[in-house]
Amino acid sequence: MKKYIHSGKHWSELKFFDNMLTDALVKHILGLIRYRMTDPGEIMETLGQMKSSSEQDWATAWGNTAEKIQTRAEESYAIKKMVSASSSYLRAATYWRIALMYFSDKEDQIVKKYSENSVYCYDRYLELSGYPGQKIQIPYEETYLPGYFYRSPTAEEKAPILIITPGRDTWGEDTIWVYDAALQRGIHCIVIEGPGQGTTLRLQNLKFRPDWETVISPVVDFAETLPGIDMERIALMGISFGGYLIPRAAAFEKRIKVCIANPGNISWGISINKALKQVKKLPKFLRPTMIDNLVKDYAWKHGVENNIDTVISELDKYNNSNILDKITCKVLVMDATSEILPGEAIKFYNALQCPKDYMLFDSETTAQNHTQMGGYGPASDTLFDWIEDNL
């Protein structure tokens, strides 16, 4: 096979924004095009309407686009053009979510409004399109966890199930590159938003907690009530911050057969606190705005005071080093050469004592960004080749 020499920039080096989070989110948004959740023209038009990369300008631009596309969906629905309506509802749902992915002002009324709009549009999409998903509410302590159960139309009478935990910023529906690939391979999926995530945070005010087994065990209990589930073949996957959370769950929830950490991380708290402690040494007027927003966002999602010292103290609780030896199921550790915390995944892999595999995405795969953002096609193929062999 002819070998091609790459003489230019890799796409992970291209920057849409100086702000690391918004730059990553744009790559994620581009990656959703293949699933018809976003459209290239709508993306570029929205970015062009932004006056700056501030949280307010981000939310305003994406909210305006979402409103326009939802209006288009409702106009199509009114004249009984259901295919067009479902397509527009799907994209509108995505844009409502995107508007809140970089927005930490929990007191602003748009947090509740945009969240409700996203849920409404996504549910309308499922209703009209026939995509095999249904809304679920999983009993959890004195309330419930919202999510979706996706039943594979190609599954055998008794089939495996994959439980997916998203990260801090993207929501459950955004993991489509995983659940859609699973459905095509006869694997059912439950996608949940746990405390601190998606609508669980924004509509129920539930905050992150380090003992994630208390979140996942009720989901496994719920899976047992569904017909056609092979309870001997349960996979658990976490993405971004979810990739840190789910090994803790696997350590205590022994019904899990395989655990997929994307990426792996022994201690999210130590990793983030290292940067926060460096910034803390600077006078407040010299601190980057991005850091202030990050602290504010962590404080909100973890339910602590908006103060860098308080956030550092809270993040100290997010350390799995003392429970790694309790993980007995097989673990896949995913990693990428352009990860935001380089080297952490391989440290996690090396520390595991259970059966394990390591999967690295480099520039040749085009899936080398954090959690394969923007490279979802090749990433899902590689991931599910492993899942089919191990689940």
C-alpha positions in Angstrom: 0.0 0.0 0.0 1.3 3.4 -0.9 2.3 5.5 2.1 1.3 9.2 1.9 3.5 11.8 3.6 1.7 14.4 5.6 3.3 17.8 5.1 0.7 20.2 6.5 -1.2 20.6 9.8 -3.2 17.9 11.4 -6.8 19.0 11.9 -6.5 18.7 15.6 -4.0 21.7 15.3 -6.7 23.9 13.6 -8.2 26.3 16.1 -11.7 27.8 15.9 -11.3 29.7 19.2 -8.5 30.4 21.6 -10.8 29.2 24.4 -10.0 25.4 24.8 -13.6 24.5 25.6 -15.4 26.3 22.8 -12.8 25.1 20.3 -13.4 21.5 21.4 -17.2 22.0 21.2 -17.0 23.2 17.6 -15.2 20.0 16.7 -17.9 18.0 18.5 -20.6 20.0 16.7 -18.9 19.3 13.3 -18.8 15.6 14.3 -22.5 15.5 14.7 -23.1 16.4 11.0 -22.9 12.7 10.0 -25.8 11.9 12.3 -27.9 14.7 10.9 -27.9 16.4 14.3 -26.3 19.5 12.9 -25.8 21.1 9.4 -22.6 22.7 8.1 -24.4 25.9 6.9 -26.2 26.4 10.1 -23.0 25.8 12.1 -21.0 28.3 10.1 -23.8 30.9 10.1 -24.1 30.6 13.8 -20.3 31.1 14.4 -20.4 34.1 12.1 -23.1 35.7 14.2 -21.0 35.5 17.4 -19.4 38.9 18.3 -17.0 37.2 20.7 -16.3 33.9 22.4 -18.0 35.0 25.7 -20.5 32.7 27.3 -23.3 35.2 26.6 -22.5 35.5 22.9 -22.2 31.8 22.6 -25.6 31.1 24.2 -27.3 33.9 22.2 -26.0 32.8 18.8 -26.9 29.1 19.3 -30.2 30.0 20.9 -31.2 32.1 18.0 -30.3 29.3 15.6 -32.3 26.8 17.7 -35.3 29.0 17.7 -35.2 29.5 14.0 -34.9 25.7 13.3 -37.6 24.8 15.8 -40.0 27.3 14.1 -39.2 25.6 10.8 -40.0 22.2 12.3 -43.3 23.4 13.6 -44.2 24.9 10.2 -43.5 21.6 8.5 -45.5 19.7 11.2 -48.5 22.0 10.7 -48.6 21.1 7.0 -48.1 17.4 7.7 -44.5 17.2 6.3 -43.4 14.8 9.0 -40.0 13.9 7.6 -39.0 17.5 7.3 -40.4 18.2 10.7 -38.5 15.4 12.4 -35.3 16.4 10.7 -35.6 20.0 11.9 -36.7 19.0 15.4 -33.6 16.9 15.8 -31.3 19.8 14.8 -33.2 22.3 16.9 -32.8 20.0 19.9 -29.1 19.9 19.4 -28.7 23.6 19.0 -30.7 24.2 22.2 -28.2 21.9 24.0 -25.2 23.4 22.5 -26.3 26.9 23.6 -25.9 25.7 27.3 -22.7 23.7 26.9 -20.7 26.8 27.5 -22.9 28.7 29.9 -22.4 28.7 33.7 -24.9 31.4 34.8 -27.3 29.1 36.6 -29.6 32.0 37.6 -30.3 33.0 34.0 -33.8 32.0 32.9 -32.5 30.5 29.7 -31.0 27.5 31.5 -34.4 26.1 32.3 -36.0 27.4 29.0 -33.4 26.0 26.7 -33.2 22.7 28.5 -37.0 22.2 28.3 -36.9 23.2 24.6 -34.2 20.7 23.8 -36.1 17.9 25.5 -39.3 18.8 23.7 -37.7 18.9 20.3 -35.8 15.7 20.8 -38.9 13.9 21.9 -40.8 15.2 18.9 -38.0 13.9 16.7 -38.3 10.4 18.2 -42.1 10.5 17.9 -42.0 11.5 14.2 -38.9 9.7 12.9 -39.4 6.2 14.2 -35.8 6.1 15.5 -35.9 3.3 18.1 -35.5 5.4 21.3 -37.9 6.0 24.2 -37.7 8.3 27.2 -37.2 6.6 30.5 -37.1 7.7 34.2 -34.9 5.5 36.4 -35.8 5.5 40.1 -33.0 7.1 42.0 -33.1 7.8 45.7 -36.1 10.2 46.3 -36.3 11.2 42.6 -35.3 9.8 39.2 -32.6 9.9 36.5 -33.7 10.9 33.1 -32.5 9.1 30.0 -33.4 7.1 26.9 -33.5 3.5 26.1 -32.6 2.6 22.6 -33.7 -0.9 21.4 -31.7 -2.3 18.6 -33.9 -3.3 15.6 -31.3 -5.9 14.6 -30.9 -7.5 18.1 -31.4 -11.2 18.8 -34.1 -12.3 21.1 -31.7 -11.9 24.1 -29.1 -9.2 23.5 -26.4 -7.3 25.3 -26.8 -3.8 26.6 -24.5 -0.8 26.8 -25.0 1.8 29.5 -23.5 5.2 28.6 -22.5 8.0 30.9 -21.7 11.4 29.2 -19.3 14.0 30.5 -19.4 17.4 32.1 -20.3 19.5 29.1 -22.0 17.4 26.4 -25.4 15.7 27.1 -26.7 12.2 26.7 -28.1 12.7 23.2 -24.6 13.8 22.1 -23.2 10.3 22.6 -25.0 9.2 19.4 -21.7 8.1 17.8 -21.7 5.3 20.4 -25.4 4.4 20.7 -26.2 4.5 17.0 -23.2 2.3 16.3 -24.4 -0.1 19.0 -27.9 -0.4 17.6 -26.5 -1.3 14.1 -24.7 -4.2 15.8 -27.6 -5.7 17.7 -26.7 -4.1 21.1 -29.3 -2.2 23.1 -28.4 1.0 24.9 -29.4 3.0 27.9 -28.1 6.6 27.9 -28.5 8.4 31.2 -27.7 11.8 32.6 -26.5 11.4 36.1 -26.3 14.1 38.8 -24.4 17.1 37.5 -25.2 16.4 33.9 -27.6 17.6 31.2 -31.2 18.1 32.4 -30.6 16.3 35.7 -28.5 19.3 36.7 -30.5 22.0 34.9 -34.1 20.9 35.7 -33.7 18.8 38.8 -30.7 20.6 40.4 -28.9 17.3 41.2 -25.1 17.8 41.6 -22.1 15.5 40.8 -21.1 13.0 43.4 -17.9 10.9 43.5 -19.5 7.6 44.5 -20.8 6.9 41.0 -21.8 3.3 41.9 -24.9 4.8 43.6 -25.8 6.2 40.1 -25.1 3.1 38.0 -26.5 0.4 40.2 -30.1 1.7 39.8 -29.6 1.8 36.0 -28.5 -1.9 36.0 -31.6 -2.7 38.2 -33.7 -0.9 35.6 -32.1 -2.8 32.7 -33.2 -6.0 34.4 -36.8 -5.0 34.0 -36.5 -4.6 30.2 -37.5 -7.6 28.0 -34.8 -9.1 25.8 -31.7 -8.0 27.8 -28.9 -10.5 28.4 -27.9 -9.5 31.9 -24.7 -11.6 31.5 -23.5 -9.1 28.9 -23.6 -5.6 30.3 -21.1 -3.0 29.1 -20.6 0.3 30.9 -19.0 3.3 29.0 -18.1 6.8 30.3 -17.0 9.7 28.1 -14.8 12.6 29.2 -15.5 13.2 32.9 -17.8 10.1 32.6 -14.6 8.1 31.7 -13.3 9.0 35.2 -16.6 8.3 37.0 -17.5 4.8 35.6 -14.4 2.8 36.8 -15.5 3.6 40.4 -19.0 2.2 39.5 -17.4 -0.9 38.0 -15.4 -1.5 41.2 -18.5 -2.0 43.2 -21.2 -3.0 40.7 -20.2 -6.6 39.8 -22.9 -7.1 37.2 -20.8 -5.2 34.7 -18.9 -7.4 32.2 -16.8 -4.8 30.4 -16.0 -1.2 31.4 -14.9 1.4 28.8 -13.2 4.5 30.0 -12.8 7.2 27.4 -10.3 8.5 28.4 -9.0 6.8 31.5 -7.9 8.9 34.5 -6.9 7.8 38.0 -7.8 11.1 39.6 -9.7 13.8 37.7 -9.4 16.0 40.8 -5.6 16.0 40.9 -5.4 16.6 37.1 -7.7 19.7 37.2 -6.4 21.0 40.5 -2.8 21.0 39.2 -3.9 23.8 36.8 -6.1 25.6 39.3 -3.3 25.8 41.9 -1.0 27.3 39.3 -3.6 29.9 38.3 -4.3 30.6 42.0 -0.8 32.0 42.4 -1.6 34.8 39.9 -3.3 38.1 41.0 -7.0 37.8 40.2 -6.8 40.5 37.6 -4.3 38.4 35.6 -6.3 35.2 35.7 -7.7 34.2 32.3 -11.4 34.6 31.9 -11.7 31.0 30.9 -10.4 29.9 34.3 -12.9 32.1 36.2 -15.7 30.5 34.0 -14.3 27.0 34.7 -14.3 27.6 38.5 -17.8 29.0 38.3 -19.0 26.0 36.2 -17.4 23.4 38.6 -18.9 25.2 41.6 -22.4 25.0 40.1 -22.1 21.4 38.9 -20.7 20.2 42.2 -22.9 22.3 44.4 -20.2 24.2 46.2 -19.3 27.9 46.7 -18.0 29.8 43.7 -14.5 30.1 45.1 -11.3 28.6 43.7 -10.2 27.2 47.1 -13.6 25.6 47.6 -13.6 24.0 44.2 -10.1 22.7 44.7 -11.2 21.1 48.0 -14.2 19.5 46.4 -12.2 18.1 43.4 -9.9 16.4 45.9 -12.7 13.9 46.5 -12.5 12.7 42.8 -9.6 10.3 43.2 -10.0 6.6 42.3 -6.5 5.5 43.3 -7.7 3.5 46.4 -10.4 1.5 44.6 -8.6 0.4 41.3 -7.7 -3.0 42.8 -11.5 -3.7 43.3 -12.1 -3.6 39.5 -12.4 -7.2 38.3 -14.2 -6.9 35.0 -12.3 -6.3 31.7 -11.5 -2.6 31.1 -10.8 -0.9 27.8 -8.9 2.4 28.2 -9.3 4.8 25.3 -6.7 7.5 24.7 -5.8 10.0 22.0 -2.6 11.8 21.0 -4.3 15.3 21.3 -6.0 14.6 24.7 -6.4 17.6 27.0 -4.7 15.7 29.8 -2.0 13.8 27.9 -0.4 10.8 29.7 -3.2 10.3 32.2 -4.9 7.5 30.4 -1.8 5.4 30.1 -1.1 5.9 33.8 -4.6 4.7 34.5 -4.1 1.6 32.2 -0.8 0.7 33.9 -2.4 1.0 37.4 -5.2 -1.5 36.6 -4.8 -5.1 37.9 -7.8 -6.5 36.0 -8.0 -7.8 32.4 -7.4 -4.8 30.2 -6.8 -3.4 26.8 -5.5 0.0 25.6 -6.8 1.8 22.5 -4.9 4.9 21.2 -6.2 7.2 18.5 -3.5 9.1 16.6 -3.5 11.6 13.7 -3.7 8.8 11.2 -7.2 7.9 12.5 -8.4 11.6 12.4 -10.0 10.8 15.8 -7.0 12.1 17.9 -9.0 14.9 19.7 -10.3 14.6 23.3 -12.9 11.8 23.3 -12.5 11.6 19.5 -14.5 14.8 19.0 -15.0 15.3 15.3 -13.7 11.9 14.4 -16.7 9.9 15.4 -17.0 7.7 12.3 -13.6 6.0 12.5 -13.7 6.0 16.3 -17.0 4.1 16.5 -15.8 1.5 14.0 -12.6 0.8 16.0 -14.4 0.9 19.3 -17.2 -1.5 18.3 -14.8 -4.0 16.7 -13.4 -4.3 20.2 -16.9 -4.4 21.8 -18.1 -7.2 19.5 -15.1 -9.3 20.4 -15.4 -8.7 24.2 -19.1 -8.4 24.9 
